[in-house]
């Protein structure tokens, strides 16, 4: 999918910002992933994160919303 998006951006002459691009593997179980995958965008590595904020909502890779709820309470 990353390659398809990259090809599309090349066709329409725009770029994705590698500094803003993040990867978060989401898993509800305890040991879903044994290794961390490394993704790349135009041969530049994409940073793997455990949580991210999107439009003021904090998403965690363990599908829990404790950080978001704590932020909202404050």
C-alpha positions, -999 to 999 in steps of 0.1 A, spaced: 0 0 0 29 24 7 43 18 -27 9 24 -43 5 57 -25 41 67 -34 35 59 -71 2 80 -70 21 109 -54 47 108 -81 21 107 -108 3 138 -94 36 155 -83 32 158 -46 52 143 -17 44 128 16 62 144 46 85 118 60 89 138 92 51 136 98 48 100 86 46 74 114 38 37 117 19 22 146 12 -15 147 -21 -21 167 -26 -52 187 -52 -60 213 -36 -92 225 -6 -94 248 20 -109 224 7 -103 189 39 -92 173 72 -109 181 93 -85 160 89 -49 149 86 -44 112 105 -17 94 86 2 68 100 28 43 88 56 21 109 62 -9 138 43 8 136 65 39 126 46 71 93 53 87 94 58 125 75 31 145 56 46 175 35 31 203 10 60 204 1 90 183 -22 120 185 -46 125 156 -68 156 158 -65 157 196 -72 120 202 -44 98 215 -44 63 200 -23 36 216 -10 4 200 -26 -17 228 -61 -4 220 -65 13 254 -75 49 258 -60 57 293 -37 84 280 -66 101 261 -89 100 291 -62 114 314 -55 142 290 -92 150 287 -96 151 325 -68 176 328 
